[in-house]
């Protein structure tokens, strides 16, 4: 049960969502909420009907809420994955994104989640990024977007976008630093032993 007194981050789930796009941010933000309860934040997941979704690589995930029953949000995170191909062309979903944008103070995306934001008009005239393989598609959806091609995430005030998959973890640590402090984000990063040093 969500404590109504706490500020809330909601992560959207849908069929075809990329696993790490949603689980990575959840891990970061839930670790923050759990280890720093005095900061006053909580995080949960939601899907359109509140039913389980099948992720891009087959993992099944049961969300905490249906979209209609989710707590009031301070932050909405829209992940990416192959499921966004349908969402970009789904008028009902795009209307929902626009409605969230109108009432949620901070909207963020991971990977191709930014394509959905672009299709909904949320990124018009803004700086943004996405998965490297979808950067051209982002430009094509809305030529007014200032597409940033060589960054892990873009903070454009009340809209934050990240590049693909693992970049959502970087973005989420940035959100912790922004909403709490850099030292809190560093502690969360250390707890997660997130210190990328690729061997390939």
C-alpha contacts under 8 A as a table, 3 or more apart, distances in Angstrom:
res1	aa1	res2	aa2	distance
2	X	6	X	7.98
2	X	42	X	7.47
2	X	71	X	7.30
3	X	6	X	5.65
3	X	42	X	7.93
4	X	7	X	7.59
4	X	71	X	7.39
5	X	40	X	7.82
6	X	40	X	4.98
6	X	41	X	5.18
6	X	42	X	6.31
7	X	40	X	6.13
7	X	41	X	4.72
7	X	42	X	6.24
7	X	73	X	7.10
7	X	74	X	6.09
8	X	41	X	5.66
8	X	42	X	4.91
8	X	43	X	5.63
8	X	44	X	7.82
8	X	71	X	7.18
8	X	72	X	6.93
8	X	73	X	5.12
8	X	74	X	5.46
8	X	75	X	6.61
9	X	41	X	7.50
9	X	42	X	6.22
9	X	43	X	4.59
9	X	44	X	6.55
9	X	73	X	5.86
9	X	74	X	6.01
9	X	75	X	4.66
9	X	76	X	5.90
9	X	77	X	7.51
10	X	43	X	5.82
10	X	44	X	5.26
10	X	45	X	5.56
10	X	46	X	6.85
10	X	70	X	7.85
10	X	73	X	6.40
10	X	75	X	6.32
10	X	76	X	5.03
10	X	77	X	6.23
11	X	22	X	6.77
11	X	26	X	7.50
11	X	43	X	7.65
11	X	44	X	6.32
11	X	45	X	4.67
11	X	46	X	6.24
11	X	76	X	6.05
11	X	77	X	4.79
11	X	78	X	6.30
11	X	79	X	7.53
12	X	22	X	7.74
12	X	45	X	5.88
12	X	46	X	5.13
12	X	47	X	5.83
12	X	76	X	7.52
12	X	77	X	6.31
12	X	78	X	5.46
12	X	79	X	6.79
13	X	17	X	6.44
13	X	22	X	7.33
13	X	45	X	6.69
13	X	46	X	5.78
13	X	47	X	4.87
13	X	48	X	7.84
13	X	53	X	6.87
13	X	63	X	7.21
13	X	78	X	7.90
13	X	79	X	7.49
14	X	17	X	5.57
14	X	47	X	5.91
14	X	48	X	7.37
14	X	53	X	5.64
14	X	54	X	7.45
14	X	55	X	7.43
14	X	83	X	6.94
15	X	53	X	4.95
15	X	54	X	4.99
15	X	55	X	5.60
15	X	56	X	7.29
15	X	83	X	5.79
16	X	53	X	7.80
16	X	54	X	6.18
16	X	55	X	4.55
16	X	56	X	4.18
16	X	57	X	7.81
16	X	81	X	5.87
16	X	82	X	5.31
16	X	83	X	3.91
16	X	84	X	7.40
17	X	21	X	7.30
17	X	22	X	7.51
17	X	54	X	7.60
17	X	55	X	4.84
17	X	56	X	5.40
17	X	79	X	6.68
17	X	80	X	5.73
17	X	81	X	4.55
17	X	82	X	6.50
17	X	83	X	5.49
17	X	84	X	7.39
18	X	21	X	5.26
18	X	22	X	6.93
18	X	55	X	5.86
18	X	56	X	5.07
18	X	57	X	7.27
18	X	79	X	7.26
18	X	80	X	5.93
18	X	81	X	4.27
18	X	82	X	7.14
18	X	165	X	7.34
19	X	22	X	5.82
19	X	23	X	6.00
19	X	55	X	5.88
19	X	56	X	6.65
19	X	57	X	7.18
19	X	59	X	7.21
20	X	23	X	4.85
20	X	24	X	4.98
20	X	25	X	7.88
20	X	165	X	5.76
20	X	166	X	6.67
20	X	168	X	7.95
21	X	24	X	5.89
21	X	25	X	6.88
21	X	79	X	5.26
21	X	80	X	6.28
21	X	81	X	7.59
21	X	110	X	5.91
21	X	111	X	7.09
21	X	164	X	7.76
21	X	165	X	5.05
21	X	166	X	7.11
21	X	168	X	6.06
22	X	25	X	5.72
22	X	26	X	6.16
22	X	79	X	5.84
23	X	26	X	4.94
23	X	27	X	5.96
24	X	27	X	5.23
24	X	28	X	6.44
24	X	166	X	7.13
24	X	168	X	6.50
24	X	169	X	5.34
25	X	28	X	5.17
25	X	29	X	5.98
25	X	168	X	6.05
25	X	169	X	5.44
25	X	171	X	7.97
25	X	172	X	5.44
26	X	29	X	5.23
26	X	30	X	5.62
26	X	43	X	7.26
26	X	44	X	7.69
27	X	30	X	5.34
27	X	31	X	5.95
28	X	31	X	5.28
28	X	32	X	6.32
28	X	169	X	6.84
28	X	172	X	6.33
28	X	173	X	6.63
28	X	188	X	6.95
28	X	189	X	7.70
28	X	192	X	7.68
29	X	32	X	5.01
29	X	33	X	6.14
29	X	42	X	7.95
29	X	43	X	6.61
29	X	172	X	6.83
29	X	173	X	7.88
29	X	176	X	7.27
30	X	33	X	4.99
30	X	34	X	5.90
30	X	42	X	7.08
30	X	43	X	6.02
31	X	34	X	5.13
31	X	35	X	5.96
31	X	188	X	6.55
32	X	35	X	5.41
32	X	36	X	5.63
32	X	37	X	7.83
32	X	176	X	7.35
32	X	184	X	7.78
32	X	185	X	7.80
32	X	188	X	6.11
33	X	36	X	5.40
33	X	37	X	5.45
33	X	39	X	7.38
33	X	40	X	7.39
33	X	41	X	5.49
33	X	42	X	5.53
33	X	43	X	7.30
34	X	37	X	5.77
36	X	39	X	5.74
36	X	40	X	7.90
37	X	40	X	5.62
37	X	41	X	6.92
39	X	180	X	6.98
44	X	63	X	7.69
44	X	64	X	6.11
44	X	65	X	7.79
45	X	63	X	5.01
45	X	64	X	5.29
45	X	65	X	6.47
46	X	50	X	6.13
46	X	63	X	4.95
46	X	64	X	5.71
46	X	65	X	4.61
46	X	66	X	5.33
46	X	67	X	5.64
46	X	70	X	6.89
47	X	50	X	4.86
47	X	51	X	6.59
47	X	52	X	7.71
47	X	53	X	7.63
47	X	63	X	6.21
47	X	65	X	6.65
47	X	66	X	5.24
47	X	67	X	5.66
48	X	51	X	7.66
48	X	66	X	5.51
48	X	67	X	5.04
48	X	68	X	7.61
49	X	66	X	4.81
49	X	67	X	6.60
49	X	68	X	7.93
50	X	62	X	7.70
50	X	63	X	6.06
50	X	64	X	7.05
50	X	65	X	4.99
50	X	66	X	3.49
50	X	67	X	6.77
51	X	62	X	6.30
51	X	63	X	6.73
51	X	66	X	7.26
52	X	60	X	6.56
52	X	61	X	5.38
52	X	62	X	4.20
52	X	63	X	6.31
53	X	60	X	5.72
53	X	61	X	5.47
53	X	62	X	6.56
53	X	63	X	7.97
54	X	57	X	7.99
54	X	58	X	5.70
54	X	59	X	5.79
54	X	60	X	4.61
54	X	61	X	6.57
55	X	58	X	5.18
55	X	59	X	5.18
55	X	60	X	6.13
55	X	61	X	7.42
56	X	59	X	7.42
56	X	81	X	6.43
56	X	82	X	6.42
56	X	83	X	7.33
63	X	66	X	7.53
65	X	68	X	7.95
65	X	69	X	5.97
65	X	70	X	5.44
66	X	69	X	5.22
66	X	70	X	6.13
67	X	70	X	5.35
73	X	76	X	6.53
73	X	104	X	5.90
73	X	105	X	7.94
74	X	104	X	5.56
74	X	105	X	5.54
74	X	106	X	6.27
75	X	104	X	6.28
75	X	105	X	6.43
75	X	106	X	4.76
75	X	107	X	5.69
75	X	108	X	7.38
76	X	100	X	7.92
76	X	104	X	6.98
76	X	106	X	6.50
76	X	107	X	4.86
76	X	108	X	6.06
77	X	107	X	6.08
77	X	108	X	4.68
77	X	109	X	5.33
77	X	110	X	7.43
78	X	107	X	7.79
78	X	108	X	6.21
78	X	109	X	4.58
78	X	110	X	6.39
78	X	113	X	5.38
78	X	114	X	7.76
79	X	109	X	5.46
79	X	110	X	4.59
79	X	111	X	6.51
79	X	112	X	7.05
79	X	113	X	4.80
80	X	83	X	7.21
80	X	84	X	5.97
80	X	109	X	7.41
80	X	110	X	5.65
80	X	111	X	4.97
80	X	112	X	4.26
80	X	113	X	4.03
80	X	114	X	7.48
80	X	165	X	8.00
81	X	84	X	5.83
81	X	111	X	7.22
81	X	112	X	6.18
81	X	113	X	7.41
82	X	85	X	5.80
83	X	86	X	5.92
83	X	87	X	6.77
84	X	87	X	4.74
84	X	88	X	5.94
84	X	112	X	6.73
84	X	113	X	6.61
84	X	115	X	7.57
84	X	116	X	6.67
85	X	88	X	5.58
85	X	89	X	7.18
86	X	89	X	5.51
86	X	90	X	6.26
87	X	90	X	4.83
87	X	93	X	6.32
87	X	94	X	7.36
87	X	116	X	6.55
88	X	94	X	7.22
88	X	115	X	6.76
88	X	116	X	4.95
88	X	119	X	5.87
88	X	120	X	7.93
89	X	94	X	7.94
89	X	119	X	7.89
90	X	93	X	5.36
90	X	94	X	6.23
91	X	94	X	5.09
91	X	95	X	6.08
92	X	95	X	5.13
92	X	96	X	6.27
93	X	96	X	4.97
93	X	97	X	6.25
94	X	97	X	4.98
94	X	98	X	6.23
94	X	116	X	7.25
94	X	117	X	7.93
94	X	119	X	7.17
94	X	120	X	5.09
95	X	98	X	5.09
95	X	99	X	6.19
95	X	120	X	7.20
96	X	99	X	5.03
96	X	100	X	6.17
97	X	100	X	5.07
97	X	101	X	6.10
97	X	117	X	7.20
97	X	120	X	6.65
98	X	101	X	4.99
98	X	102	X	6.29
98	X	120	X	6.21
98	X	121	X	7.73
98	X	122	X	7.10
99	X	102	X	5.15
99	X	103	X	6.64
100	X	103	X	5.31
100	X	104	X	5.49
101	X	104	X	5.52
101	X	105	X	7.51
101	X	106	X	7.84
101	X	107	X	6.66
101	X	122	X	7.28
104	X	107	X	6.77
105	X	158	X	6.35
106	X	157	X	7.98
106	X	158	X	4.66
106	X	159	X	5.81
106	X	160	X	7.71
107	X	158	X	6.36
107	X	159	X	4.96
107	X	160	X	6.44
108	X	159	X	5.60
108	X	160	X	4.53
108	X	161	X	5.43
108	X	162	X	7.93
109	X	112	X	7.67
109	X	113	X	5.03
109	X	114	X	5.43
109	X	117	X	7.82
109	X	160	X	6.52
109	X	161	X	4.78
109	X	162	X	6.19
110	X	113	X	5.35
110	X	114	X	6.72
110	X	130	X	7.11
110	X	161	X	6.10
110	X	162	X	4.94
110	X	163	X	6.34
110	X	164	X	6.40
110	X	165	X	6.81
110	X	167	X	7.42
110	X	168	X	5.32
111	X	114	X	6.46
111	X	129	X	7.94
111	X	130	X	4.73
111	X	131	X	4.80
111	X	161	X	7.76
111	X	162	X	5.89
111	X	163	X	4.89
111	X	164	X	3.98
111	X	165	X	5.85
111	X	167	X	7.78
111	X	168	X	7.39
112	X	115	X	5.19
112	X	116	X	7.19
112	X	130	X	5.65
112	X	131	X	6.13
112	X	134	X	7.03
112	X	163	X	7.98
112	X	164	X	7.23
113	X	116	X	5.34
113	X	117	X	6.61
113	X	130	X	7.70
114	X	117	X	4.88
114	X	118	X	6.03
114	X	128	X	7.69
114	X	129	X	7.18
114	X	130	X	6.08
114	X	138	X	7.61
114	X	161	X	6.39
114	X	162	X	7.93
115	X	118	X	4.95
115	X	119	X	6.11
115	X	130	X	7.67
115	X	137	X	7.65
115	X	138	X	5.80
115	X	141	X	7.40
116	X	119	X	5.04
116	X	120	X	6.21
117	X	120	X	5.11
117	X	121	X	6.35
117	X	122	X	5.15
117	X	123	X	6.19
118	X	121	X	5.05
118	X	122	X	5.61
118	X	123	X	5.07
118	X	124	X	6.94
118	X	138	X	7.04
118	X	141	X	6.39
118	X	142	X	6.37
119	X	122	X	7.58
119	X	141	X	6.27
119	X	142	X	7.49
121	X	124	X	5.54
121	X	142	X	7.90
123	X	126	X	5.24
123	X	127	X	7.45
123	X	128	X	7.20
123	X	142	X	7.92
123	X	145	X	6.30
123	X	159	X	7.97
124	X	142	X	6.70
124	X	144	X	5.72
124	X	145	X	5.61
125	X	144	X	4.91
125	X	145	X	5.03
125	X	146	X	6.83
126	X	144	X	7.43
126	X	145	X	5.25
126	X	146	X	5.82
126	X	156	X	7.00
127	X	145	X	5.89
127	X	146	X	4.36
127	X	147	X	5.82
127	X	148	X	6.67
127	X	154	X	6.87
127	X	156	X	6.37
128	X	145	X	6.81
128	X	146	X	6.25
128	X	147	X	5.25
128	X	148	X	5.87
128	X	153	X	7.75
128	X	154	X	5.63
128	X	155	X	7.95
128	X	156	X	7.57
128	X	160	X	7.42
128	X	161	X	5.70
128	X	162	X	7.67
129	X	135	X	6.93
129	X	138	X	7.93
129	X	147	X	5.61
129	X	148	X	5.21
129	X	149	X	6.49
129	X	151	X	7.50
129	X	152	X	7.95
129	X	153	X	6.58
129	X	154	X	6.48
129	X	161	X	5.83
129	X	162	X	5.80
129	X	163	X	5.69
130	X	134	X	6.37
130	X	135	X	5.97
130	X	138	X	7.48
130	X	161	X	6.93
130	X	162	X	5.72
130	X	163	X	4.11
130	X	164	X	6.01
131	X	134	X	5.38
131	X	135	X	6.48
131	X	162	X	7.78
131	X	163	X	4.55
131	X	164	X	4.00
131	X	165	X	7.57
132	X	135	X	5.49
132	X	149	X	7.13
132	X	163	X	6.87
132	X	164	X	6.93
133	X	136	X	7.56
134	X	137	X	5.04
134	X	138	X	6.23
135	X	138	X	5.12
135	X	139	X	6.54
135	X	147	X	7.10
135	X	149	X	6.94
136	X	139	X	5.10
136	X	140	X	6.19
137	X	140	X	4.94
137	X	141	X	6.13
138	X	141	X	5.26
138	X	142	X	6.58
138	X	145	X	7.80
138	X	147	X	7.43
139	X	142	X	5.38
139	X	143	X	4.95
139	X	144	X	7.62
139	X	145	X	6.40
139	X	147	X	6.68
140	X	143	X	5.82
142	X	145	X	5.88
143	X	146	X	7.97
148	X	151	X	6.44
148	X	154	X	7.62
151	X	154	X	7.20
151	X	163	X	7.21
152	X	162	X	5.76
152	X	163	X	5.23
152	X	167	X	5.49
152	X	170	X	7.16
152	X	171	X	7.46
153	X	160	X	7.21
153	X	161	X	5.57
153	X	162	X	3.89
153	X	163	X	5.83
153	X	167	X	6.96
153	X	168	X	7.91
153	X	170	X	7.54
153	X	171	X	5.88
154	X	160	X	5.63
154	X	161	X	5.32
154	X	162	X	6.20
155	X	158	X	7.84
155	X	159	X	6.56
155	X	160	X	4.55
155	X	161	X	6.75
156	X	159	X	5.35
156	X	160	X	5.72
157	X	160	X	6.97
161	X	171	X	7.74
162	X	167	X	5.94
162	X	168	X	5.84
162	X	171	X	6.17
163	X	167	X	5.38
163	X	168	X	7.03
164	X	167	X	5.49
164	X	168	X	6.92
165	X	168	X	5.82
166	X	169	X	5.56
166	X	170	X	7.24
167	X	170	X	5.10
167	X	171	X	6.25
168	X	171	X	4.95
168	X	172	X	6.02
169	X	172	X	5.03
169	X	173	X	6.24
170	X	173	X	5.23
170	X	174	X	6.25
171	X	174	X	4.93
171	X	175	X	6.25
172	X	175	X	4.90
172	X	176	X	6.34
173	X	176	X	5.03
173	X	177	X	6.28
173	X	185	X	5.59
173	X	188	X	7.78
173	X	189	X	7.20
174	X	177	X	5.00
174	X	178	X	6.07
174	X	185	X	7.24
175	X	178	X	4.92
175	X	179	X	5.86
176	X	179	X	5.19
176	X	180	X	5.49
176	X	181	X	6.62
176	X	182	X	7.46
176	X	184	X	7.08
176	X	185	X	5.34
177	X	180	X	5.30
177	X	181	X	4.24
177	X	182	X	4.28
177	X	183	X	7.29
177	X	184	X	6.59
177	X	185	X	5.06
178	X	181	X	6.05
178	X	182	X	7.31
180	X	184	X	6.57
180	X	185	X	7.70
181	X	184	X	5.17
181	X	185	X	6.34
182	X	185	X	5.05
182	X	186	X	6.12
183	X	186	X	4.97
183	X	187	X	6.21
184	X	187	X	5.10
184	X	188	X	6.26
185	X	188	X	5.07
185	X	189	X	6.09
186	X	189	X	5.03
186	X	190	X	6.17
187	X	190	X	5.08
187	X	191	X	6.19
188	X	191	X	5.05
188	X	192	X	6.26
189	X	192	X	5.19
189	X	193	X	6.11
189	X	194	X	5.45
189	X	195	X	7.71
190	X	193	X	4.86
190	X	194	X	6.39
190	X	195	X	7.95
191	X	194	X	7.82
